Amino acid sequence: MADRYTPVDDTLIPTGEIASVRGTVMDFSRATAIGARIKDVPGPAPGGYDHNYVLSHGGGVVAMSASVRDPKSGRVMDVLTSEPGVQLYTGNFLDGTITGKSGVAYQQHAGLCLETQHFPDSINHPNFPPVVLQPGRTFRSATVYRFSAR
């Protein structure tokens, strides 16, 4: 549910630009396997996605923001949030040293995270949504992770 993202520099800090995903490896506007273009994601080693997507709804109201489906099992995770962004992270630093259920070693890109948020480094980019909470003000945010099978 994002047609833009915040490009990062070689240290994975946003450059301040807000760029279109259209026609890039960042474009998930149509159902696409996360790993289909993962080796083409620009940036420093070890590679993979670690990028903030600018949500079309702009934040402030809980709205559909992302959906991930496992075609083999039919499991679906929908993410709804009032935040203006969602970070897609694809386990880039997993190296097999961490094990999970039944002793399975987690290899690079063996999982993903969808982290709802304001944009990273917002404080240094006036064109990003503000993150300063003034005295006496209240911050509220809501995120719903909804699971189903289709």
N, C-alpha and C positions, 0 to 999 in steps of 0.2 A: 504494500500500500504506500510505496514511496517511489517517486519518480526522480528524486534527487538524493545526493549523498554528500558527505564532507570529505574530500580527498585529504590524504595524510602525507607527511614528509617521511624521510628515511628513518625517523625515530617513532613513527606512528602517531604523531601529534598532528591534528588538523591544521591545514595551511590557512584556513580562513575562507577558502573558496567553497561555494555551494555549486556542485556540478550536476548535470543531467546524467542519469544512468542509461538513457536510451542508447542502444547499440554497443554498450560496453560490457565487460565481465561482471559489472555490478548490477546489471539489469535482471531483476526477478519479477518483472511485470507479468510474465507468463510463467506457468509452472515449468521449472527447470531444476534438474538435480543439482544440489549444492556443489558436488564435486565435479560437475561437467566441465567447468572452466577454471577450477581452483588453481591450477598450475599457471594460469595466465594472469592472475591477480598481480598487479605491479606492487613493488615495495621490497623492503629488506627481507633477508632470510629470517625465518624459515619459510615464508610464503603463506598464502591463504588469506581468508577474510578476517579483518579486524577493523571494521569500518562502521561509522555511524550513518544510518539512513535517515533522511529528513522526511518525516511522515506527512502525508498529504493533508491530513486533518489539522495540522498545525499545533496540536496540543490544546489542553484546557478542558476537553470533554473526552470521556472514555469512548473510544472508537476502535474498530477493527484495524489492526496495524500490521500483522504478519500471520501467515499460516504455513505450517510445515506438515507434509504428509509422507508417511512411509508407504510406498506402493506395495511392498511385499505383505505387510500386516494390515494395512488399511488404517493404522493409527494416525490421528490428526492432532496437532497442537495449534490452536488459535491463540493469538496474543492481542489483547485489547488494552489500550492504555490512554491516559490523559497526558502523557509526556509527549514532547515534540519530536523525539528521536528514538531509534532503537539500534543498538550496536549488534552487528552480526559478528560472532567470533567462532572460528572453526577448529579449535583445539590445535592450533599451530605449533605449540611447544610440547605437545604430548610426544613421548619418545619410547613408550613401552615399559618405563620404569614404574608406572602406576598400574595396579591391577584392580579389577572390579569383580563382579559376580562370577563365581566358578573359576577364579584365577585368571580370567581373560585380561591380557595386557592391552592397555589403551595406547594404540599407535597414533602417529600424527594424523590429524583430521578425523579421528574416530568419533567425534561428537561435535555438537554445536551449541552455542548459547545465543539467546535473543534477550538482550538486556535493555529494558526501557530506561530512558534517561533524557536529560538535557544534553546538548552537544558537548563533547569533550573540549576542554580549553575555552569554553564560552567566555570566560572572564577577559580573555585577551582578543576577542573578536566582536566588535560592536554590532556586526550584522547577524550574529547568532542570538537566539532568545536569551534574555537576561537571566542570570543565576544568583544575583545578590538579593538576599532576604533582609529587608530593612527592619530595624527594631520595631516591635509592636505588630508586625505582619505575621500571618500564618501561612505556612506552605502546606499544600495538600496535593497529593498525587494518588492515582489509582491504577493498578495493573491487574488484569485478569488473565490467567493462563487456563484455557478451556480445552479439555481433552475429550476426544470422542473416537469412534471407529466408523469408517465409511466403506 
